Amino acid sequence: MTTVQLALALLGLLLTPGPTNTLLALAGAERGWRAALRLIPFEVAAYLLVVVPLATLGAAVTEALPVLRPVLAVVAGAWVMSLAIRMWRLPTAGAPAEVTARRVFLTTLLNPKALLIGLALLPGPDLAGRVVMFAALIVAVAAIWAALGACMSARADCPARSSAPLIRRLAAIWLGALSLGLIFSAAQAAIF
């Protein structure tokens, strides 16, 4: 895979809606774009903690322990479902910001995209260069998602006070669907 192909594959995967992107959009809606940008280093750190070891050792480990992939998918699915339930239960009026650095970090650690990136996309020549490019793309995509959330809440027809509960509920539904998809795929992998 050439550098351009790798960059496009990473960009496409990172732009795809998922648990971390949902949290960043929600953070942008809750606290604004600039404040949401403070969460990005936690996403980068979590991704790198998962992806770098997977890119260097992951193939050997998952070949030796094939049950590891479905187990990780179930753990990730359970975390995302708990996140969805907590978001759904937030009070609707005057709710405090629910997206924390800790939540972004833990959600990214369990993000199934990290498995794909670490096991399939990043391994190869010049791993250090690939990791630097990956980190730069994480920052860019996270800023886009935070901006999307901030713009959704700042529109004149959708002011932040009235749209934040709706955005939280939509994010909770999306995270719940992602969670069920993860758990279903893990169950299928375990059966077959």
ZADO-1210 file (C-alpha; in nm, 4 decimals, padded with zeros to 6 digits):
<atoms>
<atom x="00.0000" y="00.0000" z="00.0000" code="MET" pos="1"/>
<atom x="00.1450" y="00.3371" z="-00.1000" code="THR" pos="2"/>
<atom x="00.1559" y="00.6313" z="00.1408" code="THR" pos="3"/>
<atom x="-00.1323" y="00.8017" z="-00.0403" code="VAL" pos="4"/>
<atom x="-00.3424" y="00.4845" z="-00.0331" code="GLN" pos="5"/>
<atom x="-00.2682" y="00.4384" z="00.3356" code="LEU" pos="6"/>
<atom x="-00.3584" y="00.8009" z="00.4115" code="ALA" pos="7"/>
<atom x="-00.6883" y="00.7685" z="00.2234" code="LEU" pos="8"/>
<atom x="-00.7720" y="00.4387" z="00.3957" code="ALA" pos="9"/>
<atom x="-00.6944" y="00.5851" z="00.7384" code="LEU" pos="10"/>
<atom x="-00.8856" y="00.9034" z="00.6619" code="LEU" pos="11"/>
<atom x="-01.1893" y="00.7108" z="00.5409" code="GLY" pos="12"/>
<atom x="-01.1887" y="00.4911" z="00.8490" code="LEU" pos="13"/>
<atom x="-01.1325" y="00.7780" z="01.0920" code="LEU" pos="14"/>
<atom x="-01.4078" y="00.9898" z="00.9353" code="LEU" pos="15"/>
<atom x="-01.6612" y="00.7094" z="00.9719" code="THR" pos="16"/>
<atom x="-01.9059" y="00.7766" z="01.2546" code="PRO" pos="17"/>
<atom x="-01.8143" y="00.5765" z="01.5609" code="GLY" pos="18"/>
<atom x="-01.8081" y="00.6032" z="01.9382" code="PRO" pos="19"/>
<atom x="-01.5154" y="00.8449" z="01.9654" code="THR" pos="20"/>
<atom x="-01.6376" y="01.0675" z="01.6823" code="ASN" pos="21"/>
<atom x="-01.9821" y="01.0754" z="01.8399" code="THR" pos="22"/>
<atom x="-01.8299" y="01.1868" z="02.1703" code="LEU" pos="23"/>
<atom x="-01.6277" y="01.4609" z="02.0019" code="LEU" pos="24"/>
<atom x="-01.9327" y="01.5914" z="01.8165" code="ALA" pos="25"/>
<atom x="-02.1278" y="01.5842" z="02.1400" code="LEU" pos="26"/>
<atom x="-01.8439" y="01.7682" z="02.3177" code="ALA" pos="27"/>
<atom x="-01.8469" y="02.0320" z="02.0440" code="GLY" pos="28"/>
<atom x="-02.2218" y="02.0722" z="02.0882" code="ALA" pos="29"/>
<atom x="-02.1960" y="02.0861" z="02.4668" code="GLU" pos="30"/>
<atom x="-01.8996" y="02.3174" z="02.5138" code="ARG" pos="31"/>
<atom x="-01.8040" y="02.4595" z="02.1763" code="GLY" pos="32"/>
<atom x="-01.5294" y="02.3814" z="01.9271" code="TRP" pos="33"/>
<atom x="-01.2306" y="02.5294" z="02.1102" code="ARG" pos="34"/>
<atom x="-01.3109" y="02.3627" z="02.4405" code="ALA" pos="35"/>
<atom x="-01.3733" y="02.0297" z="02.2650" code="ALA" pos="36"/>
<atom x="-01.0274" y="02.0486" z="02.1046" code="LEU" pos="37"/>
<atom x="-00.8781" y="01.9886" z="02.4511" code="ARG" pos="38"/>
<atom x="-01.0041" y="01.6294" z="02.4277" code="LEU" pos="39"/>
<atom x="-00.8010" y="01.5459" z="02.1172" code="ILE" pos="40"/>
<atom x="-00.4719" y="01.4592" z="02.2957" code="PRO" pos="41"/>
<atom x="-00.6612" y="01.1953" z="02.4951" code="PHE" pos="42"/>
<atom x="-00.7931" y="01.0394" z="02.1755" code="GLU" pos="43"/>
<atom x="-00.4473" y="01.0400" z="02.0158" code="VAL" pos="44"/>
<atom x="-00.2876" y="00.8843" z="02.3258" code="ALA" pos="45"/>
<atom x="-00.5496" y="00.6096" z="02.3482" code="ALA" pos="46"/>
<atom x="-00.5276" y="00.5220" z="01.9796" code="TYR" pos="47"/>
<atom x="-00.1486" y="00.5049" z="01.9948" code="LEU" pos="48"/>
<atom x="-00.1560" y="00.2881" z="02.3083" code="LEU" pos="49"/>
<atom x="-00.3610" y="00.0321" z="02.1176" code="VAL" pos="50"/>
<atom x="-00.2381" y="00.0679" z="01.7611" code="VAL" pos="51"/>
<atom x="00.1400" y="00.0717" z="01.8057" code="VAL" pos="52"/>
<atom x="00.1598" y="-00.2596" z="01.9979" code="PRO" pos="53"/>
<atom x="-00.0892" y="-00.4164" z="01.7576" code="LEU" pos="54"/>
<atom x="00.1103" y="-00.3006" z="01.4566" code="ALA" pos="55"/>
<atom x="00.4293" y="-00.4500" z="01.6005" code="THR" pos="56"/>
<atom x="00.3040" y="-00.7639" z="01.7779" code="LEU" pos="57"/>
<atom x="-00.0676" y="-00.7989" z="01.7110" code="GLY" pos="58"/>
<atom x="-00.0694" y="-01.0446" z="01.4247" code="ALA" pos="59"/>
<atom x="00.1360" y="-01.2970" z="01.6202" code="ALA" pos="60"/>
<atom x="-00.0815" y="-01.2616" z="01.9308" code="VAL" pos="61"/>
<atom x="-00.4162" y="-01.2930" z="01.7523" code="THR" pos="62"/>
<atom x="-00.2917" y="-01.5918" z="01.5531" code="GLU" pos="63"/>
<atom x="-00.1823" y="-01.7609" z="01.8757" code="ALA" pos="64"/>
<atom x="-00.5077" y="-01.6651" z="02.0539" code="LEU" pos="65"/>
<atom x="-00.7860" y="-01.6399" z="01.7911" code="PRO" pos="66"/>
<atom x="-01.0504" y="-01.6072" z="02.0634" code="VAL" pos="67"/>
<atom x="-00.9005" y="-01.2701" z="02.1545" code="LEU" pos="68"/>
<atom x="-01.0711" y="-01.0798" z="01.8708" code="ARG" pos="69"/>
<atom x="-01.4309" y="-01.1711" z="01.9628" code="PRO" pos="70"/>
<atom x="-01.3570" y="-01.1160" z="02.3327" code="VAL" pos="71"/>
<atom x="-01.2235" y="-00.7668" z="02.2583" code="LEU" pos="72"/>
<atom x="-01.5293" y="-00.6962" z="02.0416" code="ALA" pos="73"/>
<atom x="-01.7650" y="-00.7930" z="02.3267" code="VAL" pos="74"/>
<atom x="-01.5745" y="-00.5754" z="02.5763" code="VAL" pos="75"/>
<atom x="-01.5824" y="-00.2823" z="02.3341" code="ALA" pos="76"/>
<atom x="-01.9534" y="-00.3389" z="02.2664" code="GLY" pos="77"/>
<atom x="-02.0353" y="-00.3478" z="02.6378" code="ALA" pos="78"/>
<atom x="-01.8442" y="-00.0236" z="02.6993" code="TRP" pos="79"/>
<atom x="-02.0175" y="00.1554" z="02.4105" code="VAL" pos="80"/>
<atom x="-02.3592" y="00.0329" z="02.5324" code="MET" pos="81"/>
<atom x="-02.2915" y="00.1615" z="02.8847" code="SER" pos="82"/>
<atom x="-02.1865" y="00.4940" z="02.7337" code="LEU" pos="83"/>
<atom x="-02.5092" y="00.5078" z="02.5307" code="ALA" pos="84"/>
<atom x="-02.7204" y="00.4365" z="02.8396" code="ILE" pos="85"/>
<atom x="-02.5434" y="00.7053" z="03.0440" code="ARG" pos="86"/>
<atom x="-02.5933" y="00.9608" z="02.7658" code="MET" pos="87"/>
<atom x="-02.9605" y="00.8727" z="02.7322" code="TRP" pos="88"/>
<atom x="-03.0210" y="00.9165" z="03.1052" code="ARG" pos="89"/>
<atom x="-02.8691" y="01.2643" z="03.1312" code="LEU" pos="90"/>
<atom x="-03.1115" y="01.5260" z="03.2528" code="PRO" pos="91"/>
<atom x="-03.2443" y="01.7344" z="02.9651" code="THR" pos="92"/>
<atom x="-03.2413" y="02.0789" z="03.1224" code="ALA" pos="93"/>
<atom x="-02.9155" y="02.2353" z="03.2310" code="GLY" pos="94"/>
<atom x="-02.7233" y="01.9102" z="03.2059" code="ALA" pos="95"/>
<atom x="-02.3525" y="01.9422" z="03.2758" code="PRO" pos="96"/>
<atom x="-02.1021" y="01.8476" z="03.0088" code="ALA" pos="97"/>
<atom x="-02.0934" y="01.4695" z="03.0052" code="GLU" pos="98"/>
<atom x="-01.8058" y="01.4186" z="02.7622" code="VAL" pos="99"/>
<atom x="-01.4898" y="01.4029" z="02.9693" code="THR" pos="100"/>
<atom x="-01.1285" y="01.3390" z="02.8780" code="ALA" pos="101"/>
<atom x="-01.1475" y="01.0094" z="03.0660" code="ARG" pos="102"/>
<atom x="-01.4522" y="00.8990" z="02.8676" code="ARG" pos="103"/>
<atom x="-01.2881" y="00.9913" z="02.5345" code="VAL" pos="104"/>
<atom x="-00.9719" y="00.8047" z="02.6358" code="PHE" pos="105"/>
<atom x="-01.1521" y="00.4862" z="02.7458" code="LEU" pos="106"/>
<atom x="-01.3874" y="00.4869" z="02.4489" code="THR" pos="107"/>
<atom x="-01.0971" y="00.5255" z="02.2083" code="THR" pos="108"/>
<atom x="-00.9050" y="00.2463" z="02.3813" code="LEU" pos="109"/>
<atom x="-01.2003" y="00.0175" z="02.3106" code="LEU" pos="110"/>
<atom x="-01.2743" y="00.1554" z="01.9635" code="ASN" pos="111"/>
<atom x="-01.2904" y="-00.1336" z="01.7146" code="PRO" pos="112"/>
<atom x="-01.1312" y="00.0883" z="01.4496" code="LYS" pos="113"/>
<atom x="-00.8049" y="00.0595" z="01.6447" code="ALA" pos="114"/>
<atom x="-00.7972" y="-00.3162" z="01.5859" code="LEU" pos="115"/>
<atom x="-00.8346" y="-00.2757" z="01.2119" code="LEU" pos="116"/>
<atom x="-00.5787" y="00.0031" z="01.1969" code="ILE" pos="117"/>
<atom x="-00.3260" y="-00.1737" z="01.4186" code="GLY" pos="118"/>
<atom x="-00.3597" y="-00.5174" z="01.2642" code="LEU" pos="119"/>
<atom x="-00.4209" y="-00.4389" z="00.8980" code="ALA" pos="120"/>
<atom x="-00.3333" y="-00.0843" z="00.7963" code="LEU" pos="121"/>
<atom x="-00.0265" y="00.0297" z="00.9888" code="LEU" pos="122"/>
<atom x="00.2017" y="-00.2757" z="00.9835" code="PRO" pos="123"/>
<atom x="00.4618" y="-00.2390" z="00.7120" code="GLY" pos="124"/>
<atom x="00.7772" y="-00.0549" z="00.6231" code="PRO" pos="125"/>
<atom x="00.8528" y="00.2744" z="00.8001" code="ASP" pos="126"/>
<atom x="00.6179" y="00.2107" z="01.0906" code="LEU" pos="127"/>
<atom x="00.7301" y="00.5307" z="01.2645" code="ALA" pos="128"/>
<atom x="00.6336" y="00.7421" z="00.9622" code="GLY" pos="129"/>
<atom x="00.3003" y="00.5647" z="00.9364" code="ARG" pos="130"/>
<atom x="00.2287" y="00.6287" z="01.3046" code="VAL" pos="131"/>
<atom x="00.3117" y="01.0006" z="01.2710" code="VAL" pos="132"/>
<atom x="00.0770" y="01.0284" z="00.9718" code="MET" pos="133"/>
<atom x="-00.1933" y="00.8403" z="01.1645" code="PHE" pos="134"/>
<atom x="-00.1594" y="01.0749" z="01.4645" code="ALA" pos="135"/>
<atom x="-00.1850" y="01.3819" z="01.2389" code="ALA" pos="136"/>
<atom x="-00.4984" y="01.2417" z="01.0752" code="LEU" pos="137"/>
<atom x="-00.6533" y="01.1723" z="01.4163" code="ILE" pos="138"/>
<atom x="-00.6061" y="01.5372" z="01.5129" code="VAL" pos="139"/>
<atom x="-00.7579" y="01.6642" z="01.1869" code="ALA" pos="140"/>
<atom x="-01.0587" y="01.4304" z="01.1961" code="VAL" pos="141"/>
<atom x="-01.1256" y="01.4928" z="01.5660" code="ALA" pos="142"/>
<atom x="-01.1256" y="01.8676" z="01.5016" code="ALA" pos="143"/>
<atom x="-01.3755" y="01.8156" z="01.2185" code="ILE" pos="144"/>
<atom x="-01.6107" y="01.6135" z="01.4388" code="TRP" pos="145"/>
<atom x="-01.5865" y="01.8664" z="01.7228" code="ALA" pos="146"/>
<atom x="-01.6605" y="02.1456" z="01.4733" code="ALA" pos="147"/>
<atom x="-01.9590" y="01.9533" z="01.3381" code="LEU" pos="148"/>
<atom x="-02.1050" y="01.9261" z="01.6859" code="GLY" pos="149"/>
<atom x="-02.0362" y="02.2916" z="01.7614" code="ALA" pos="150"/>
<atom x="-02.1974" y="02.4035" z="01.4352" code="CYS" pos="151"/>
<atom x="-02.5047" y="02.1912" z="01.4954" code="MET" pos="152"/>
<atom x="-02.5644" y="02.3552" z="01.8299" code="SER" pos="153"/>
<atom x="-02.4790" y="02.7093" z="01.7203" code="ALA" pos="154"/>
<atom x="-02.7269" y="02.7388" z="01.4327" code="ARG" pos="155"/>
<atom x="-02.9958" y="03.0022" z="01.4802" code="ALA" pos="156"/>
<atom x="-03.2739" y="02.7475" z="01.4332" code="ASP" pos="157"/>
<atom x="-03.1100" y="02.5052" z="01.6745" code="CYS" pos="158"/>
<atom x="-02.9657" y="02.6961" z="01.9728" code="PRO" pos="159"/>
<atom x="-02.7384" y="02.5043" z="02.2098" code="ALA" pos="160"/>
<atom x="-02.9791" y="02.5052" z="02.5031" code="ARG" pos="161"/>
<atom x="-03.2612" y="02.3409" z="02.3146" code="SER" pos="162"/>
<atom x="-03.0592" y="02.1112" z="02.0878" code="SER" pos="163"/>
<atom x="-02.8076" y="01.9653" z="02.3332" code="ALA" pos="164"/>
<atom x="-03.0573" y="01.7131" z="02.4802" code="PRO" pos="165"/>
<atom x="-03.1647" y="01.6056" z="02.1316" code="LEU" pos="166"/>
<atom x="-02.8011" y="01.5689" z="02.0210" code="ILE" pos="167"/>
<atom x="-02.7289" y="01.3607" z="02.3342" code="ARG" pos="168"/>
<atom x="-03.0270" y="01.1364" z="02.2656" code="ARG" pos="169"/>
<atom x="-02.9302" y="01.0887" z="01.8996" code="LEU" pos="170"/>
<atom x="-02.5721" y="01.0135" z="02.0064" code="ALA" pos="171"/>
<atom x="-02.7019" y="00.7610" z="02.2604" code="ALA" pos="172"/>
<atom x="-02.9116" y="00.5850" z="01.9943" code="ILE" pos="173"/>
<atom x="-02.6158" y="00.5763" z="01.7549" code="TRP" pos="174"/>
<atom x="-02.3818" y="00.4381" z="02.0230" code="LEU" pos="175"/>
<atom x="-02.6393" y="00.1759" z="02.1202" code="GLY" pos="176"/>
<atom x="-02.6639" y="00.0613" z="01.7580" code="ALA" pos="177"/>
<atom x="-02.2846" y="00.0444" z="01.7300" code="LEU" pos="178"/>
<atom x="-02.2685" y="-00.1562" z="02.0506" code="SER" pos="179"/>
<atom x="-02.5215" y="-00.4107" z="01.9292" code="LEU" pos="180"/>
<atom x="-02.3322" y="-00.4420" z="01.6009" code="GLY" pos="181"/>
<atom x="-02.0061" y="-00.5119" z="01.7858" code="LEU" pos="182"/>
<atom x="-02.1635" y="-00.7714" z="02.0132" code="ILE" pos="183"/>
<atom x="-02.3456" y="-00.9372" z="01.7206" code="PHE" pos="184"/>
<atom x="-02.0254" y="-00.9599" z="01.5135" code="SER" pos="185"/>
<atom x="-01.8392" y="-01.1066" z="01.8132" code="ALA" pos="186"/>
<atom x="-02.1141" y="-01.3664" z="01.8607" code="ALA" pos="187"/>
<atom x="-02.0979" y="-01.4590" z="01.4926" code="GLN" pos="188"/>
<atom x="-01.7199" y="-01.4956" z="01.5089" code="ALA" pos="189"/>
<atom x="-01.7484" y="-01.7170" z="01.8164" code="ALA" pos="190"/>
<atom x="-02.0126" y="-01.9404" z="01.6550" code="ILE" pos="191"/>
<atom x="-01.8315" y="-01.9830" z="01.3253" code="PHE" pos="192"/>
</atoms>
